[in-house]
Amino acid sequence: MSNIVNDSILERIAEDVEAMSTGAILIELLGGSLPGLCDSFDERVAFTDRDKVIADLIEKRFEEECR
C-alpha cells in the first residue's frame, strides 16, 4: 500500500484506540483481563504506560488490517 493510504489507516486506528480506556486496550492486547505480575487487573491498569500500550495496539490493528 502507498504511504498516503498507510497514513490514513494509521490515523483512523489511532483515533479509535486513543478513545479507548487503558483497561480496554490491555484486554484487547492480552486477550482478556489477566492480572499478570500484579495482584489485580485494576492494579495492572494503574501501572501501565498508556502511551506504550496505545502504540502496541495501533501496530497490532494495523498489521491485522494489512493482511
N, C-alpha and C positions, 0 to 999 in steps of 0.2 A: 504494500500500500504506500501511497505517497505521504510525504511529511505533512502536508496540509490535512489529509484525511486522518492520519495518526494523531495530530494535534487536536483535531476536532473531537475525536473519540476520547482522548485523554482528558480533555476539558469537561466533557459530559460526565465521564466516570467520576472525576474529581468532585464535581458539584454534588453528585449523588452521595458519594462517600463522606464528604465533609458535613453533609446534613445529618448523618447517622450519629447515634450515640457511641461512645467508646466501647460500651458493652456489646452493642450490636455488631460493631466492627470485629471485635475479638471473637464473637460467636461465629461469624462467617469465616474468619481466618482459621479458627481452630476446629470448626465443625461441631461446636457445642459449647456449653458453659463449664469447661473444666477448670478447676482452681489452679492447677499446676503446682508450683512451689509454695503458693500462698495458702492460707487457711480457708479462704473462701473466694468465690468468684468476684464478689464486690471488692475485696482487698486487692485482687489482681488488677481489676479495672482501675483502682485508685493509684496503683504503682506503675501503670502502663504509660509509656511515652506515646501520646496521642499522635504526634506528627509521624513517628515511625510506623505505627500500625496503619495510618491513613495511606502512607506511601506503599506499604506492603499490599494492602487491599487494592489500591489502584493498579499496581503492577499485576496482581493476580487476575483481576477482572479484565484487564487489557489483553493479557495472554490468552485467556479463555475466549474472548471475543474474536481474536485474530486467528483462531484455529480453523 
